[in-house]
């Protein structure tokens, strides 16, 4: 009965797959099976792997039915079941296809919708100074399994270095580290009577937290509320910038992980001079983005 399974199920299934891929299939080992996906786009790889996995599963089921139930089903029933699963896998994956005709025909044979490659472009990222009489503070957080820190740098409309800070806050998440950076910046601005404050971060979550305080973990809720109250006595705004426009704050946050306590700089520290000068002259960075 097992030999008949190989004749009426195993061999036809592999022939069906070979025909679907317009290729011949010769496997020297089980590991060589997966080489069949070489040269295909990410979406096609998902489809072919799904076909391979479902074929192996169908063969296993057929052999069990033959051995224990004395039942051998027509291989076309297995193909229908395999095709349904492969189509679902190809359609629900987030992987994209290429523009090659081989990818196109392969996906269409399995009734899979083509996920075209996303167009990309370069976006120019330039750090922008505040307007006259305003102070801008760029903040960031840094987190590793062993420590977390925040950092920030204050500059005026003339791009003068007013103050920099960094603080090691122990083991916590990157989001909490970034919130610490925002709260520290607001506290510093209030203590120095900088009543026109522009806060900038590369974290969209931090920007959203100013609009939706429920995003803030309860462990920080009281201090966050106090900082929000401080901003109500200021001309205050918060904005997002891509990481490429926030390298100064990023550098301070990374240095903060090596510190023992809140540290201030009132002159540009040596490790910051390169990025600070790039921002001062308005030199752009470039970021690859999907259209």
C-alpha positions as CSV (number, residue, x, y, z in Angstrom):
1,X,0.0,0.0,0.0
2,X,2.9,2.4,0.8
3,X,4.4,1.8,-2.7
4,X,1.0,2.7,-4.2
5,X,1.0,6.0,-2.3
6,X,4.3,6.9,-3.8
7,X,2.9,6.2,-7.3
8,X,-0.5,7.9,-6.9
9,X,0.4,10.7,-4.5
10,X,4.0,11.4,-3.9
11,X,5.3,11.4,-7.5
12,X,2.3,13.4,-9.0
13,X,2.6,16.1,-6.3
14,X,6.2,16.7,-7.1
15,X,5.5,16.7,-10.8
16,X,2.7,19.2,-10.2
17,X,5.0,21.6,-8.3
18,X,7.7,21.2,-11.0
19,X,5.2,22.1,-13.7
20,X,3.9,25.1,-11.7
21,X,7.4,26.4,-11.4
22,X,8.5,25.5,-15.0
23,X,11.5,23.6,-13.7
24,X,12.7,20.0,-13.0
25,X,13.1,18.8,-9.4
26,X,15.9,16.6,-8.3
27,X,16.6,16.5,-4.6
28,X,19.8,14.9,-3.3
29,X,18.8,15.5,0.3
30,X,16.0,17.0,2.4
31,X,18.0,20.2,3.0
32,X,18.3,20.6,-0.8
33,X,14.6,21.0,-1.1
34,X,14.8,24.6,0.3
35,X,17.2,25.6,-2.4
36,X,14.3,25.6,-4.8
37,X,13.4,29.2,-3.6
38,X,16.8,30.6,-4.6
39,X,16.6,33.4,-7.1
40,X,13.0,34.3,-6.4
41,X,11.6,37.4,-4.8
42,X,10.6,37.5,-1.1
43,X,6.9,37.0,-1.9
44,X,7.6,34.1,-4.3
45,X,9.9,32.5,-1.6
46,X,6.9,32.5,0.8
47,X,4.7,30.9,-1.8
48,X,7.2,28.2,-2.8
49,X,8.1,27.4,0.8
50,X,4.3,27.1,1.6
51,X,4.0,24.7,-1.3
52,X,6.9,22.6,-0.1
53,X,5.6,22.5,3.5
54,X,2.1,21.6,2.4
55,X,3.3,18.9,0.0
56,X,5.4,17.2,2.7
57,X,2.4,17.4,5.0
58,X,0.1,15.9,2.3
59,X,2.5,13.1,1.7
60,X,2.7,12.4,5.5
61,X,-1.1,12.3,5.7
62,X,-1.4,10.1,2.7
63,X,1.1,7.6,4.1
64,X,-0.7,7.5,7.4
65,X,-4.1,7.0,5.7
66,X,-2.6,4.1,3.7
67,X,-0.9,2.5,6.7
68,X,-3.6,2.8,9.3
69,X,-6.9,3.2,7.3
70,X,-6.0,1.3,4.1
71,X,-7.1,4.4,2.2
72,X,-5.4,6.0,-0.8
73,X,-7.0,9.2,-2.1
74,X,-6.5,10.8,-5.5
75,X,-3.6,13.2,-5.6
76,X,-5.8,15.9,-7.1
77,X,-7.6,16.2,-3.8
78,X,-4.3,17.0,-2.2
79,X,-3.4,19.5,-4.9
80,X,-6.7,21.4,-4.2
81,X,-5.9,21.5,-0.5
82,X,-2.3,22.5,-1.0
83,X,-3.3,25.2,-3.5
84,X,-5.8,26.8,-1.1
85,X,-3.1,27.0,1.7
86,X,-0.4,28.3,-0.7
87,X,-2.8,31.0,-2.0
88,X,-3.6,32.1,1.5
89,X,0.1,32.2,2.5
90,X,1.0,34.3,-0.6
91,X,-1.8,36.8,-0.2
92,X,-1.4,37.4,3.5
93,X,2.4,37.8,3.6
94,X,3.8,41.3,3.9
95,X,6.7,40.3,1.6
96,X,6.9,42.0,-1.8
97,X,7.5,40.7,-5.3
98,X,9.8,41.9,-8.0
99,X,9.0,43.1,-11.5
100,X,10.3,39.9,-13.2
101,X,8.1,37.9,-15.5
102,X,9.1,34.7,-13.6
103,X,7.7,36.1,-10.4
104,X,4.6,37.3,-12.2
105,X,3.8,33.9,-13.7
106,X,4.7,32.0,-10.6
107,X,2.4,34.0,-8.4
108,X,-0.5,33.9,-10.9
109,X,-0.3,30.1,-11.2
110,X,-0.9,29.9,-7.5
111,X,-3.7,32.5,-7.7
112,X,-1.7,34.9,-5.5
113,X,-2.1,38.7,-5.7
114,X,1.2,40.4,-6.5
115,X,2.6,42.7,-3.9
116,X,4.6,45.2,-5.9
117,X,7.9,46.5,-4.5
118,X,7.5,49.8,-2.7
119,X,9.0,52.8,-4.4
120,X,11.7,54.5,-2.4
121,X,13.2,58.0,-2.5
122,X,15.6,60.1,-0.6
123,X,14.4,62.6,1.9
124,X,16.6,65.5,2.9
125,X,16.7,66.0,6.6
126,X,18.1,69.3,7.9
127,X,18.0,70.4,11.6
128,X,16.1,73.7,11.8
129,X,16.9,76.4,14.4
130,X,14.1,78.1,16.3
131,X,12.8,81.5,15.5
132,X,14.1,84.6,17.4
133,X,13.5,84.7,21.1
134,X,12.8,80.9,21.2
135,X,14.9,78.1,22.6
136,X,14.9,74.7,21.0
137,X,15.8,71.5,22.8
138,X,16.4,68.3,20.9
139,X,16.0,65.3,23.2
140,X,16.5,61.5,22.8
141,X,16.7,58.3,24.8
142,X,19.0,55.4,24.7
143,X,18.3,51.9,26.0
144,X,20.3,48.6,26.3
145,X,19.6,45.5,28.4
146,X,22.1,46.9,31.0
147,X,21.2,50.6,31.2
148,X,19.2,53.4,29.8
149,X,19.7,57.2,29.6
150,X,18.4,60.4,28.2
151,X,20.0,63.4,26.7
152,X,19.2,66.8,25.3
153,X,20.7,70.0,23.9
154,X,19.4,73.5,24.0
155,X,20.1,76.0,21.2
156,X,18.8,79.5,20.3
157,X,18.0,81.1,17.0
158,X,21.6,81.9,16.4
159,X,22.5,78.2,16.9
160,X,24.4,79.0,20.1
161,X,25.0,76.2,22.5
162,X,23.1,77.1,25.6
163,X,23.1,73.9,27.6
164,X,23.4,70.1,27.2
165,X,22.4,67.4,29.6
166,X,22.5,63.6,30.0
167,X,21.3,61.3,32.7
168,X,21.6,57.6,33.4
169,X,18.2,56.4,34.6
170,X,19.0,52.7,35.1
171,X,17.3,49.7,33.4
172,X,14.1,50.7,31.5
173,X,12.6,50.9,28.1
174,X,13.6,53.3,25.3
175,X,10.2,55.0,25.5
176,X,10.5,55.7,29.2
177,X,14.1,57.0,28.6
178,X,12.7,59.4,26.0
179,X,10.0,60.6,28.3
180,X,12.6,61.3,30.9
181,X,14.5,63.4,28.3
182,X,11.3,65.4,27.6
183,X,10.6,66.0,31.3
184,X,14.1,66.9,32.1
185,X,14.2,69.4,29.3
186,X,11.0,71.1,30.5
187,X,12.2,71.3,34.0
188,X,15.5,72.9,32.9
189,X,13.7,75.4,30.7
190,X,11.4,76.4,33.5
191,X,14.3,76.8,35.9
192,X,16.1,79.1,33.5
193,X,12.9,81.1,32.6
194,X,13.1,80.0,29.0
195,X,9.4,80.7,28.4
196,X,9.4,80.1,24.6
197,X,10.3,76.4,24.3
198,X,10.4,74.2,21.2
199,X,10.9,70.5,22.1
200,X,11.9,68.2,19.3
201,X,12.3,64.4,19.3
202,X,12.7,61.5,16.9
203,X,10.1,59.5,18.9
204,X,6.5,59.8,17.5
205,X,5.3,58.2,20.8
206,X,6.7,61.1,22.8
207,X,4.9,63.6,20.6
208,X,1.7,61.6,20.9
209,X,2.1,61.5,24.7
210,X,1.7,65.3,24.9
211,X,-1.7,64.9,23.3
212,X,-2.7,61.6,25.0
213,X,-1.3,61.4,28.5
214,X,-2.7,57.9,28.8
215,X,0.3,56.7,26.8
216,X,2.6,57.6,29.7
217,X,3.3,54.7,32.1
218,X,1.7,55.2,35.5
219,X,5.2,55.2,37.2
220,X,5.8,58.6,35.5
221,X,2.3,60.0,35.5
222,X,2.6,62.4,38.4
223,X,5.9,63.9,37.1
224,X,4.5,64.0,33.6
225,X,1.4,65.9,34.8
226,X,3.6,68.4,36.6
227,X,5.6,69.0,33.4
228,X,2.5,69.5,31.4
229,X,1.4,72.1,33.9
230,X,4.8,73.9,33.4
231,X,4.3,74.0,29.7
232,X,1.0,75.8,30.1
233,X,2.8,78.7,31.5
234,X,5.1,78.8,28.4
235,X,4.8,79.3,24.8
236,X,5.4,75.6,24.1
237,X,5.5,73.3,21.0
238,X,6.7,69.8,20.4
239,X,7.6,68.2,17.0
240,X,9.0,65.1,15.5
241,X,12.2,64.9,13.5
242,X,13.8,62.0,11.8
243,X,16.8,60.5,13.6
244,X,19.2,62.0,11.1
245,X,18.1,65.5,12.4
246,X,18.6,64.4,16.0
247,X,22.2,63.2,16.2
248,X,23.3,65.7,18.8
249,X,20.7,64.5,21.3
250,X,21.4,60.9,20.3
251,X,25.1,61.3,21.1
252,X,24.3,62.9,24.5
253,X,21.9,60.0,25.4
254,X,24.5,57.4,24.5
255,X,27.1,59.2,26.7
256,X,24.5,59.3,29.5
257,X,24.6,55.5,29.8
258,X,28.2,55.9,31.0
259,X,27.4,58.5,33.7
260,X,26.4,58.1,37.3
261,X,24.0,61.1,37.6
262,X,22.5,64.0,35.8
263,X,25.3,65.9,34.1
264,X,25.3,69.3,32.4
265,X,27.5,70.9,29.8
266,X,27.6,74.7,29.2
267,X,30.2,74.4,26.5
268,X,30.1,72.1,23.5
269,X,31.7,68.8,24.6
270,X,34.3,67.4,22.3
271,X,32.2,64.3,21.3
272,X,29.4,66.6,20.1
273,X,31.4,69.1,18.0
274,X,31.1,67.3,14.7
275,X,27.3,66.9,14.7
276,X,26.8,70.4,16.2
277,X,28.8,72.0,13.4
278,X,26.8,70.1,10.8
279,X,23.6,71.4,12.3
280,X,25.0,74.9,12.6
281,X,25.8,75.2,8.9
282,X,22.6,73.5,7.8
283,X,24.2,70.5,6.2
284,X,21.6,67.9,5.1
285,X,21.5,64.3,5.9
286,X,19.6,61.9,3.6
287,X,17.1,59.2,4.6
288,X,15.7,56.5,2.4
289,X,11.9,56.5,2.7
290,X,9.1,54.5,1.0
291,X,6.7,56.5,-1.2
